[in-house]
């Protein structure tokens, strides 16, 4: 399953942490990445995290 969540700190603007877990060709796999804003996950992953 995947998730996208906003992370806000006092010193930095909001960032998005996106992640997916699942299987690929029968093997467990995990992927995660931090994006600077809400547009970057769409540009980098297409429909994968679109709600």
C-alpha positions as CSV (number, residue, x, y, z in Angstrom):
1,X,0.0,0.0,0.0
2,X,1.1,3.6,-0.5
3,X,0.8,6.8,1.3
4,X,1.6,10.5,0.9
5,X,1.8,12.8,3.8
6,X,2.8,16.4,4.4
7,X,5.6,17.1,6.8
8,X,5.9,20.7,8.1
9,X,8.7,22.0,10.3
10,X,9.4,25.4,11.8
11,X,12.4,25.9,9.6
12,X,11.4,24.3,6.3
13,X,8.3,24.6,4.1
14,X,6.0,21.6,3.8
15,X,7.5,18.5,2.2
16,X,5.7,15.4,1.0
17,X,6.9,11.9,2.0
18,X,5.6,9.3,-0.4
19,X,6.0,5.5,-0.1
20,X,4.8,2.2,-1.5
21,X,5.1,-1.3,-0.4
22,X,4.1,-4.4,-2.3
23,X,5.4,-7.2,-4.5
24,X,7.3,-7.1,-7.8
25,X,7.5,-10.4,-9.6
26,X,6.7,-12.3,-6.5
27,X,9.2,-10.5,-4.3
28,X,8.5,-8.0,-1.5
29,X,9.6,-4.5,-2.3
30,X,9.5,-1.0,-0.6
31,X,10.0,2.4,-2.1
32,X,10.0,5.9,-0.5
33,X,11.0,9.4,-1.4
34,X,10.6,12.9,0.0
35,X,9.3,15.6,-2.4
36,X,9.7,19.3,-2.0
37,X,6.0,20.1,-2.9
38,X,2.7,18.6,-4.1
39,X,3.5,18.8,-7.8
40,X,6.7,16.7,-7.7
41,X,5.1,13.3,-6.9
42,X,2.7,13.7,-9.9
43,X,5.5,14.6,-12.2
44,X,7.8,11.8,-11.0
45,X,5.3,9.0,-10.6
46,X,2.2,9.9,-12.7
47,X,-1.0,8.2,-11.3
48,X,0.8,6.2,-8.6
49,X,0.0,8.6,-5.8
50,X,-2.9,10.6,-7.3
51,X,-6.0,10.6,-5.1
